[in-house]
Amino acid sequence: MNRLLRGLAPRTLRGRLSLVALTTAALVMAALTLIFNIVMNRHLQHQADDELHNRAAAVATTVDTRGPRVRVVESDNDRLLDANVWIYAGTRLLERPPATADDSRLTRAAGRLAAQSHGACTTIETRSPDFVRLCSQPVPGHTGGGATVVTALDLAPYRNSAESLLLGSLILDAVMLACTYALTRLAVGRALRPVRTMTDQATQWSAVGSDERFGAAEHPAELARLGGSLDALLDRIRAVLRHEQQLTGELSHELRTPLTRIIIELDWWRSRPRSAAETRATHDAITEAAQSMRTICDTLLDDARESAQNAGAAPGAAAVAPVLCRLVDSIGPQGQVRTVVDVPDPDLEAGVAPALLERIVSPLLTNAVRYARSRVTVAARHVPGGVRIDVTDDGPGVPQAFVADLFQPGRRADLDDGHDGAGLGLPLARRLARAVGGEVSHDPGHTSGAHFIADLPAG
């Protein structure tokens, strides 16, 4: 049954909203029609009772109850006696309509009303006419006796009026429901038109990574909220596209050198016959280049995954001290190396997201801990226009000959130093810092180890 109902339900939002509006309007109009017809039926019944009471009052003027016996006085209103009127003296019938018999259903009903001590009304069903309304009215006498006048009225005209009102109200309901459904579909369609337009624009913009956004200035509150959600989605899509393009470019750039080396080694090996030692050296060189390619790919892909996960993070502010302490705790103790965090101002903030601050400082701290002999210091302070983070170690420092290539991707000062890595940490740290208006640099004047500086905007 539920599956059948789901199959019959409209598939479009406009159809469903129109159906809900139609159902609600139908229930409301059904209730109003029922109440209206009940009120009109009561009103028509009161009109009929008023007509009967007026007729009974007129007939009562022809009844003389002053004497010991009740008698009907002849007057110009005798014609009223022929219009469905019964006159009783107590329970004794004095006059009845000529068209009715003493044992007819109307006469028996009139007798029952006359037996009551107070005026009353009742409706009975007969063969012709179908429904008749009877009302009794007492005529008190001066000597304690009295009479009762019972009048009858054919309800056919009133019932016809009630049926006409019911039919008219049903026709009006049908017209109103049709208009409600049509107007609801039209209104909902017009209301959803901006949503359809925004959907088409979002699809078009997401395909090309456009910088255009919806904003919230010219939209109603509901559409502004939708526009904000679509803008956030477009930002994430654009960030993903940008990361894909960046990853492609970095892979192309970083893999060119080891690929060139492999090609050169193979060309050199095939240029003339080689000895076993030369062949082995060529194989070692190719293996080393391939391993370097693998390391480069792993490093760049890991960075791309982290970037994609944080693509939706909005620029903000990060408390520097907690981020640096968290980084030091994540690296953990490294032999005899002790890492110290020195942030005099606990309220110091950098104008970047916490995750981005970690990714900028992490390569600097990792290299410092890797090459330090006993101590690494991570300090942060205010500088004019921003925040400066200093990472200092007491290791051998950066060889002078390698300073020029320090931030070149894929370059390492000593490939045989026993540490893994693809030489991409420092370049990535500089690129991320520059992306937010900062810089990562090396202090060549520091001679008792290595000193790296990360300048970032203030929070």
C-alpha positions, 0 to 999 in steps of 0.5 A: 500500500505504501509503495502504491501511494509513493508511486501515485505521489507527484515526483516534483516539489511543485506537484507535492506542494500543490497537492498539499495546498489542495488537500488543506484547502479541501479540508477547510472548505469541506468544514466551512461548507458543512457549517454553512449548510447547517446554519442555513438549514437552521435558518430556514427552519426558523423561517418556517417556524416563524411563518407557522407561529404567525399563521397560528396567531392569526387563527387564534383571533377567530377562537373565542375562549371567554365562555364556558365552551370554546367556539370558532368565530366566523370572520373574514379569516375563515380561509385560514382554516382551510390552510392546514390548521387544526383547532382543539379545545383541550384534546377535542378536535374542533376544526381541521383542514377539509383535505385531511381525515380524522385518522390521517397522520397529520391529524394524529401528529396535530393531536399529539402537539395539542395534548402538550401544555406548551407550544411545540413544533415537529416535522413528520414525513408523509407521502404528499408532500414529503415533509411537513412542519407542524407547530402548536400555539395555546390560546388561554381562556378566561375561565381556566379553559383554553384552546390550541391552534396547530398549523402545518407547512409544506417544507418542500420550498425550504428543502429545495432552497437548502438543496440549491444552497448545498449544490451551489456551495459544492460547485463553488468549492470545486471552482475554488479548489481548481483555482487554488491548485492552479494558483498554487502550482503557478506560485510555487513554480515562480518561487522555485524558478530562482532555485532552478536558475541557481542550480544551473549557474552552480553547475556551470560555475563548478565545471570551470572552477569560476570565481563567481558566487551567489552572495546573499545581498539580493536574495530572500532569506531562504535563497540566501541560505541556499546561496551560501551553501552553494557558495561553500560547495563551489569554494570546495570544488574550486579548491579541489580543482586548484589542488588537482592542477597544482598537484599535476604541475608539481608532479610534472615539475618534480618528476622531470629531473629523475626521469631525465636522469633515467633516460640519460643513464639508459642512453649512456649504457646503450651507446656502447658495450659496458662492463659488468661494473658499469652496467651495475652502476647504471642499474643503481642510478636508475634504481635510485632515480626510480626510488626518488620518483616514488618518494616524490609521488608519495610526498606530493600525494600526501600533501594533496590529500591533506589539502583536499581535506582542509579545502573548505577551511575558511581563513581565520585566526589561530592561537600560536602557542597551542598549535606549536605545543601540539606540534611538539607533542606530535613529534615526540622525543627524539633521542637526546634532543629537547624541544622548547616552545617560547611564546611570551604572549599567550594571546598571540594569534596568527591570521591563518587557520590552525591546520594551515599554521601546522602545515607551515611550521611542521616541516621546519620543526621536523628538520630541526629535530632531525638534525639537532644535537641536543636542543630545538627552540621554537619561539613566536613573537609580534613583529610590525604587521604580523607574527614571526615564528623562529625555529632554531636548532644546534645542529650542523646547520645548512651547508653554504653550498646548498643555501641557494638550493634550500627551497628548491623542490626535490633537493637535499644537501646530503642524500646519504645522511640516513634520513628519508625525505624527498626534499619537498618539506621546505618548499611546501612550507614556503609555498603555503606561507606565501599563499597567505601573504607570508614568507618562510626564509633561512637566516644565513647569519646564524652559525651555531646551527640552523635558523628558519623564520616563518613570517605570517599575517597577524590575527 
